[in-house]
Amino acid sequence: MESSPLRQFLKRPLLIPIAILSASRIDPSSSPSPLGVALVTTLQPETHYSRYLIQALEENPGAVNLLIYADRNSKNLALSYRNLKLVWTSNIIFPFQIFRQILADRPTVVHLQHEINMYGGPLTAMLFPFLLFLLRVIRINLIVTVHSVVPKEEIDREFLYTFSWPLRIGLITLVRLFLSILYRSIGLLANTTIVHSAFMASILKQDYGIPSEKIAVVPIGVPAPRLLVNTEISTDRPWANSIQQKKIILYFGYIIRRKGLEYLIDAFDIIHSQFPDHVLLLAGGELGYQSEYATGLRQDVERRGLNNHIIFTSFLDGDEIEKLYARCEFVVLPYTYSISSSLPLSFALQYSKPIIATRIGTMAEEVRDGVNGLLVPPRDASALAQAMISLASNRQLRERLANGAQQNARERTWSKVADKTLQIYRLCIENQEGDPRGIQ
């Protein structure tokens, strides 16, 4: 099949006047380092994917000269990464800010992280393909890590409601069109698209037409567990005393609709009288655009009289998160949508904790039923309760699943993620049309 005109344009030499660019074209061979990489990312919150990737890459400074182009968040000023530059703001000018910095630094490879709202709201999300086009015009080697992939069939009224989009006539069609343009642009303009699971790769191929040879699957890494001498939570936290001498069932993540927390509350209500020594910790912060959902959950817990048994922690720092994972009996992730891989799941693997998750998307790929966790149907409080009873009442089962989680963690260290990422960088430099599928 013949290449499209745009594909042919991207492959042939560019004859663009220098005046149009206001800078000379970037020639990779003139870059000061063969692995000079600009990583475009946000760095908040503390548990953000990129922080772990950067740490792993910086442990091998001879392999890559890493420039970090972060957003101008005041919290990033306190970070001590080498070559950290606060480059862009979350508004419509972000493509030009990033483009200007790339022209100044002349990296060999640009590695962009992509989340739908990472660069701002819906309008800025539409400008991401424009940034990719600018970088291809100056023949930059481009890698994009796509952290969420939405299957077309899931874009319906319930999807809009779950993600707090307005329920307007025609919006479903517009969202499908926008996501199609977004993913197809990434597939066309990037040398390689990185995703975190085979499920995500299959959606990019089947729904959005990105060729297999341009997709690399690199799972989210699992940090090494810290040896925690003290796992007590500071009494500055108003809920700290409520978990003393209690066994913890842990959910960690944002308090938002697609996490399915109403079903988890229903399930815990079924089992709490049977396990009075257990508490359910909903650990994580609220997001403003779904504050009414979190408020509704709190009111529901109060109505059921479960305030002392179901605890909302609000945002946590990294030490508190690790302490809760170290202390908990098992982790529950009752998601109703799976459009991305789960960093909370990788923390469970880090501390060898059994996982209960819903049998959807990437979750069904990463949680192996009966090996490192238990899978249940989504939106099924009864099945969720039965799985919680199985783990709460069966120590041998918890230990067997914990061993499976530990083995899984050994296969997914951040050093291995960094090695795979470096291979993709090298392949991108050596052969712009290289096939990343064989990377091990």
C-alpha positions in Angstrom: 0.0 0.0 0.0 1.3 3.4 -0.9 2.3 5.9 1.8 0.1 8.9 2.4 1.4 12.2 1.1 2.0 13.3 4.7 4.1 10.3 5.4 6.1 10.9 2.2 6.6 14.5 3.3 7.9 13.5 6.7 10.5 11.1 5.1 12.0 13.4 2.5 14.5 16.2 3.0 12.8 19.4 4.1 13.1 22.6 2.0 11.8 25.1 4.6 13.2 28.6 4.6 15.2 29.3 7.7 13.3 32.6 8.2 10.1 30.6 8.8 11.7 28.8 11.7 13.6 31.8 13.1 16.4 29.3 13.8 18.5 26.8 11.9 17.3 23.3 11.4 18.4 20.9 14.1 20.8 18.3 12.7 21.1 15.3 15.0 24.7 14.7 14.0 25.7 18.1 15.3 24.3 17.4 18.8 26.9 17.4 21.5 26.0 13.9 22.7 24.7 10.9 20.7 22.2 10.3 23.5 21.3 13.9 24.3 17.6 13.5 25.3 15.1 16.2 26.3 12.3 14.7 28.5 9.2 16.8 28.4 7.1 16.1 31.5 5.3 17.3 34.6 6.8 16.2 37.9 3.9 16.4 40.2 2.7 14.7 42.3 5.5 13.2 44.2 4.7 9.7 42.9 4.6 10.8 39.2 5.9 8.2 36.7 8.6 10.5 35.4 10.3 10.9 38.7 11.0 7.2 38.9 12.1 7.1 35.2 14.4 10.1 35.7 16.0 8.6 38.8 16.7 5.3 37.0 18.1 7.0 33.9 20.3 9.3 36.0 21.9 6.2 37.6 23.6 5.6 34.3 24.9 9.1 33.4 27.3 7.8 30.8 24.5 6.4 28.7 22.4 9.5 28.4 22.7 13.3 28.7 19.2 14.0 30.1 17.6 17.4 29.9 14.3 17.7 31.9 11.8 20.2 30.5 9.2 20.5 33.3 6.2 22.8 33.8 6.6 26.0 35.7 5.0 24.6 38.9 6.5 26.3 42.0 6.8 22.9 43.7 9.4 21.9 41.0 11.8 24.6 42.2 12.6 22.4 45.2 13.7 19.4 43.1 17.4 18.7 42.6 17.6 16.8 39.3 20.5 17.5 37.0 19.7 19.7 34.0 16.2 20.5 35.2 14.6 23.4 33.4 11.1 24.8 34.1 10.1 25.5 30.5 6.4 25.5 29.9 3.1 26.6 31.3 -0.3 24.7 31.2 -1.9 27.0 28.6 -2.1 27.5 24.9 1.5 28.8 24.5 3.1 25.6 25.8 4.0 24.3 22.2 6.0 27.5 21.5 7.7 27.4 24.9 8.9 23.8 24.4 9.8 24.4 20.8 11.9 27.5 21.7 13.8 25.5 24.4 14.5 22.7 22.0 15.9 25.1 19.4 18.2 26.5 22.1 19.5 23.1 23.4 19.5 21.0 20.3 18.9 17.6 21.8 19.2 14.5 19.6 15.9 13.0 20.9 12.8 14.6 22.4 10.8 12.3 24.7 7.4 13.7 25.5 5.1 12.4 28.2 1.4 12.6 27.2 -1.7 12.6 29.4 -4.9 14.2 28.2 -4.9 17.1 30.7 -1.2 17.3 31.3 -0.7 20.5 29.3 -3.9 22.1 30.5 -7.6 21.8 29.5 -9.3 20.6 26.4 -8.1 23.5 24.2 -4.4 22.9 25.1 -4.9 19.1 24.5 -5.8 19.9 20.9 -2.5 21.7 20.5 -0.4 18.7 21.2 -0.4 17.4 17.6 0.7 20.9 16.6 3.8 20.7 18.9 4.6 17.3 17.3 4.4 18.8 13.8 6.7 21.7 14.7 9.3 19.2 16.0 9.0 17.0 12.9 9.4 20.1 10.7 12.9 20.6 12.2 13.5 16.8 11.9 13.7 16.0 15.6 13.7 12.3 16.6 10.4 12.0 18.5 9.3 9.6 21.2 5.9 9.9 22.9 4.9 8.0 26.0 1.1 7.8 26.0 -0.2 7.2 29.5 -3.8 6.7 28.7 -5.6 5.1 25.6 -9.4 5.3 25.3 -11.1 2.5 23.4 -13.6 4.0 20.9 -16.4 1.7 22.0 -16.2 3.2 25.6 -16.9 6.7 24.5 -20.6 7.1 25.3 -22.8 9.1 27.7 -21.6 7.1 30.7 -18.0 7.8 29.7 -18.8 11.6 29.5 -20.5 11.5 32.9 -17.7 9.5 34.5 -15.0 12.0 33.3 -17.2 15.0 34.1 -17.7 16.1 30.5 -20.9 18.0 29.8 -23.7 15.8 28.5 -24.4 17.8 25.3 -25.8 16.7 22.0 -23.0 15.8 19.6 -20.3 15.8 22.2 -19.8 12.0 22.0 -19.0 12.4 18.3 -16.6 15.3 19.0 -14.7 13.5 21.7 -14.3 10.5 19.4 -13.1 12.8 16.6 -10.7 14.6 18.9 -9.2 11.4 20.3 -8.9 9.9 16.8 -7.0 13.0 15.6 -4.8 13.0 18.7 -3.8 9.3 18.7 -3.4 9.2 14.9 -1.2 12.3 14.9 1.0 10.8 17.6 1.3 7.6 15.6 2.1 9.5 12.4 4.5 12.1 13.7 6.4 10.2 16.5 9.2 7.8 15.6 8.0 5.5 18.4 5.0 5.5 20.7 5.5 4.0 24.1 2.6 2.5 26.1 2.5 0.5 29.3 0.6 -2.6 28.3 -0.2 -4.9 25.4 -3.9 -3.9 25.9 -3.1 -0.3 25.3 -1.0 -1.2 22.2 -3.9 -3.2 20.8 -6.3 -0.3 21.1 -3.8 2.0 19.3 -3.6 -0.5 16.5 -7.2 -1.6 16.2 -9.0 1.7 16.9 -6.6 4.3 15.7 -4.5 2.6 13.0 -1.0 3.0 14.5 1.3 0.3 13.0 2.7 -2.3 15.3 6.2 -1.4 14.3 5.8 2.1 15.7 4.6 0.9 19.2 6.8 -0.2 22.1 5.3 -1.7 25.3 7.3 -0.7 28.4 5.5 -1.5 31.6 5.4 0.9 34.6 8.4 0.0 36.8 8.2 -1.2 40.4 10.5 0.5 42.9 12.6 -1.6 45.3 10.8 -1.7 48.7 12.2 0.4 51.4 13.1 -1.1 54.8 10.8 0.9 57.1 11.9 0.9 60.7 8.7 2.8 61.7 5.4 2.4 59.9 3.4 4.6 62.3 1.6 7.6 60.8 2.1 11.0 62.5 -0.6 11.9 64.9 -0.8 15.2 63.1 -3.1 13.3 60.8 -6.6 13.3 62.4 -7.3 9.8 61.3 -4.0 8.3 62.5 -5.4 7.0 65.8 -8.3 5.4 64.0 -6.0 2.8 62.3 -4.0 1.9 65.5 -4.3 -1.8 66.1 -6.4 -2.2 63.0 -5.9 -4.3 59.8 -5.9 -2.1 56.8 -7.6 -2.7 53.5 -6.1 -0.1 51.2 -7.2 1.8 48.2 -4.7 4.4 46.9 -5.5 6.9 44.2 -7.6 9.9 43.3 -11.1 10.0 44.6 -12.8 10.2 41.2 -15.6 8.4 39.5 -13.7 6.0 37.2 -12.1 4.4 40.3 -15.4 2.7 41.3 -15.2 3.6 45.0 -19.0 3.5 45.5 -18.8 -0.2 44.8 -15.9 -0.6 47.2 -17.9 1.2 49.9 -20.9 -1.1 49.2 -18.6 -4.2 49.4 -17.0 -3.1 52.7 -20.5 -2.5 54.2 -21.3 -6.1 53.4 -18.2 -7.5 55.2 -17.3 -5.0 58.0 -19.5 -6.8 60.7 -17.7 -10.0 59.9 -14.3 -8.4 60.2 -14.6 -5.7 62.9 -10.8 -5.4 63.2 -10.4 -4.2 59.6 -10.6 -0.6 58.3 -10.9 0.5 54.7 -8.6 3.3 53.9 -9.4 5.5 50.9 -6.0 7.1 50.6 -5.7 9.9 48.1 -6.8 13.4 47.3 -9.8 14.9 45.5 -9.8 16.8 42.2 -11.8 20.0 42.0 -13.7 19.0 38.9 -15.1 15.9 40.7 -15.4 17.3 44.2 -19.2 16.6 44.2 -18.4 12.9 43.7 -16.0 12.8 46.7 -18.6 14.7 48.8 -21.3 12.2 47.9 -19.0 9.3 49.0 -18.3 10.9 52.3 -22.1 11.5 52.9 -22.8 7.9 52.0 -20.3 6.6 54.5 -21.7 8.9 57.2 -25.3 7.7 56.4 -24.2 4.1 56.8 -22.6 4.9 60.1 -19.2 3.7 58.9 -17.2 6.8 59.7 -14.9 4.9 62.1 -14.5 2.0 59.6 -14.0 3.8 56.3 -11.4 6.6 56.4 -10.7 9.3 53.8 -7.0 10.4 54.2 -6.8 13.3 51.6 -3.5 13.8 49.9 -0.5 12.0 51.3 3.3 12.4 51.0 5.6 9.7 49.7 6.6 8.4 53.2 3.0 8.1 54.3 2.1 6.2 51.1 4.9 3.7 51.6 4.0 3.2 55.2 0.4 2.4 54.4 1.4 -0.1 51.7 3.8 -1.7 54.1 1.2 -2.0 56.8 -1.9 -3.0 54.7 -3.3 -6.6 54.4 -4.1 -6.2 50.7 -4.9 -3.6 48.1 -8.2 -3.1 46.3 -8.5 -1.3 42.9 -12.2 -1.4 41.9 -11.8 0.6 38.7 -14.8 0.9 36.3 -12.6 2.2 33.4 -9.1 1.1 32.5 -7.6 3.6 30.1 -4.1 3.5 31.6 -1.7 1.4 33.7 -1.9 1.8 37.4 1.0 3.3 39.5 -0.9 2.3 42.7 -0.8 -1.3 41.4 3.0 -1.1 41.0 3.2 0.1 44.7 1.3 -3.0 45.7 3.8 -5.1 43.8 6.6 -3.2 45.4 5.5 -4.2 48.9 4.4 -7.7 47.9 0.7 -7.1 48.6 -2.1 -9.1 47.2 -4.4 -7.1 44.8 -8.1 -7.3 44.2 -8.9 -5.6 40.9 -11.6 -5.5 38.2 -11.3 -7.6 35.1 -11.0 -4.8 32.6 -8.3 -3.5 30.2 -4.8 -3.3 31.5 -5.8 -4.3 35.0 -6.8 -7.8 33.7 -3.4 -8.0 32.1 -1.3 -7.0 35.1 -3.2 -8.7 37.8 -3.0 -12.5 37.2 -6.0 -14.1 38.9 -4.8 -16.5 41.5 -1.1 -15.6 41.0 -0.6 -12.1 42.4 -4.2 -11.2 43.0 -7.9 -11.8 42.5 -10.0 -10.4 39.6 -13.7 -9.5 39.8 -16.2 -8.1 37.4 -16.5 -4.3 37.3 -19.4 -2.6 39.1 -20.1 -5.7 41.1 -20.1 -5.0 44.9 -21.1 -8.6 45.8 -18.2 -10.1 43.9 -15.9 -7.5 45.4 -17.1 -8.4 48.9 -16.5 -12.1 48.3 -13.0 -11.5 47.1 -12.3 -9.3 50.2 -13.7 -12.0 52.5 -11.4 -14.6 50.8 -8.3 -12.5 51.5 -9.3 -11.3 54.9 -10.1 -14.8 56.2 -7.3 -16.8 54.5 -3.7 -16.1 55.5 -2.3 -18.8 53.2 -4.0 -17.3 50.2 -2.6 -13.9 51.1 0.9 -15.3 51.4 0.7 -17.2 48.1 -0.5 -14.1 46.2 2.1 -12.0 48.0 4.8 -14.3 46.7 3.4 -13.9 43.2 3.4 -10.1 43.6 7.1 -10.3 44.7 8.1 -12.3 41.7 6.2 -9.9 39.4 8.1 -7.0 41.0 11.4 -8.6 40.2 10.4 -8.6 36.5 9.5 -4.9 36.4 12.3 -3.0 38.2 12.8 0.6 37.2 16.3 -0.2 36.1 14.8 -2.6 33.5 12.4 0.1 32.4 15.3 2.6 32.0 17.3 0.0 30.0 14.3 -0.5 27.6 13.9 3.2 27.3 17.6 3.7 26.5 17.3 1.0 23.8 14.4 2.9 22.2 16.4 6.1 22.3 19.3 4.4 20.5 17.1 2.7 18.0 15.5 6.1 17.3 18.9 7.7 16.6 20.3 4.8 14.6 17.2 4.2 12.4 14.3 6.6 12.4 12.0 3.9 11.0 13.3 1.2 13.4 10.9 -1.4 14.8 10.9 -1.2 18.7 8.8 -4.4 19.1 11.9 -6.6 19.6 13.2 -4.7 22.6 13.6 -6.9 25.6 
